[in-house]
Amino acid sequence: MSQPREFDIVLLGATGFTGRQAAGFLRAHPDARALKLCFAGRDPTRLAAVSAGTPLRVVDTRDVDAVERLAASTRVLVTTVGPYARYGDAVVDACARNGTDYLDITGETPWVRRVIERLDALARQTGARIVPFCGFDSVPSDLGAYMMVQALRERHDEGTVEVRSAFRIKGGLNGGTMATALMLAEPEHGEGLFSPYVLVPTRAPGVFDEPRVAAAMREDLRPHPDEALGGWVAPFVMAPVNGAVVRRSQALWAARGEPYGAGFVYQEGAAARGPLRAWAFTAGGLLIGLGARWRWLRRAAERFVPKPGEGPTEAQMDDGWFRVVLVARGERGTQLRGRILSQGDPGNRSTVRMLCSAALSLALGEAAPGGGVLTPSVALGLGFLDRLRREGMEWVVEPAAS
Ligand SMILES: NC(=O)c1ccc[n+]([C@@H]2O[C@H](COP(=O)([O-])OP(=O)(O)OC[C@H]3O[C@@H](n4cnc5c(N)ncnc54)[C@H](OP(=O)(O)O)[C@@H]3O)[C@@H](O)[C@H]2O)c1
């Protein structure tokens, strides 16, 4: 990226539910004062309402030339225009071509698989850091696993054989998230969603112990007690997506000469208070999963769930939170325990905090260069962890109680 650009950060989708919050976050952030920001979206009237003096660009993602100009005008492009399989191709393509760093909050692994196949080589050439999954899906899982691996390496000079995690969340649902979930339930969009290697199209020998990965995934599908994680663990709805992102990081770090450890596996579940709740979560999840297979039920559900542009109230978003407990085991048996805490609705307050912090990290030169279709941990590293700590999130690693 040799030519100077008009903007440091463009936020596309600034009029949407998460976009409006991201615009407010960036406008108010002291670290953004020295940066040239721009808000973009398809509707000039709605855009004017979020501007507060920030320059605006009217861009519809169906207008490929306008998207190209937007990508060429900035060093970092952040997009909250989703579902991404529906609206995202032109944006990520233009960023890869123009060597523009790209961030989104997708959880759509089948779409990112196609992005990897289409753009990874090009982004490596142009230097564009293409970083999907920068929201609640999948920063806590990806950066959490990396934090544990790094702690075992730095404190004990030990590779990691496994990281297990349990999530507890309180939060609401956005219309944009519901639109994405309903779209992923369509067979043509959901293909590959449950494949452990959906984000690793070419697997170098020795990186994955495939039978261990398969066994770990089977265990995650049924409720089970896990004393080290503090009780019972049930299947977690985001585990297939988050696990796939962690495995892409595992492959990318191995390719960069920093393997996680021999036969490393990542497991993820939802913390449950006792076996009854764990089985109830599982049965509830199964019923929703089965119901989502029927088109007529999906159509009926659309009438009752929040619509695009809608989401929880301000009070509900302030009241939300998420907590993750992590346990890591090293190649010589050392155990570490980690925790991540974040106040505020996970899909809104925390997602916006993580997405905008990632944008500031890239724009302020805190992350290593090197393009490609990356993951948050690979693109942003431990500097991102420090930035998130400064934003009030807790990321802690300590020895496990023996
Ligand atoms: N990772 C996470 O934890 C997480 C959390 C929340 C959301 N998400 C994802 O983020 C995305 C956005 O969610 P949201 O709740 O903010 O949705 P939303 O309120 O529906 O916002 C979507 C935005 O996209 C814009 N848009 C739609 N079509 C466009 C087009 N053709 N050209 C330009 N802009 C267009 C909309 O513009 P208008 O304002 O003009 O309609 C709006 O600004 C979804 O994919 C959702 O799944 C992820």
The ligand as a Gaussian input file, in Angstrom:
#p B3LYP/6-31G(d) Opt

LIG

0 1
 N      -20.231000     -11.951000      15.167000
 C      -21.208000     -11.522000      15.932000
 O      -21.202000     -11.773000      17.119000
 C      -22.297000     -10.684000      15.324000
 C      -23.072000      -9.868000      16.154000
 C      -24.054000      -9.080000      15.566000
 C      -24.243000      -9.105000      14.188000
 N      -23.485000      -9.929000      13.413000
 C      -23.652000      -9.971000      11.952000
 O      -23.452000      -8.653000      11.458000
 C      -24.298000      -8.390000      10.367000
 C      -25.075000      -7.111000      10.642000
 O      -25.926000      -7.275000      11.754000
 P      -26.889000      -6.093000      12.205000
 O      -27.672000      -6.605000      13.332000
 O      -26.111000      -4.837000      12.343000
 O      -27.813000      -6.021000      10.885000
 P      -28.661000      -4.812000      10.301000
 O      -29.128000      -3.915000      11.378000
 O      -29.647000      -5.439000       9.393000
 O      -27.595000      -3.973000       9.434000
 C      -27.231000      -4.338000       8.126000
 C      -26.588000      -3.150000       7.456000
 O      -26.306000      -3.507000       6.097000
 C      -26.749000      -2.462000       5.258000
 N      -27.025000      -2.985000       3.919000
 C      -27.873000      -3.975000       3.578000
 N      -27.838000      -4.162000       2.237000
 C      -26.928000      -3.280000       1.757000
 C      -26.448000      -2.978000       0.459000
 N      -26.875000      -3.639000      -0.618000
 N      -25.519000      -2.009000       0.322000
 C      -25.054000      -1.328000       1.398000
 N      -25.475000      -1.556000       2.652000
 C      -26.413000      -2.520000       2.818000
 C      -27.980000      -1.917000       5.944000
 O      -28.296000      -0.648000       5.427000
 P      -29.672000       0.129000       5.804000
 O      -29.429000       0.718000       7.163000
 O      -29.767000       1.166000       4.739000
 O      -30.763000      -0.888000       5.784000
 C      -27.479000      -1.898000       7.370000
 O      -26.655000      -0.755000       7.565000
 C      -25.158000      -9.658000      10.197000
 O      -24.564000     -10.437000       9.193000
 C      -25.059000     -10.360000      11.532000
 O      -25.201000     -11.758000      11.415000
 C      -22.521000     -10.698000      13.958000

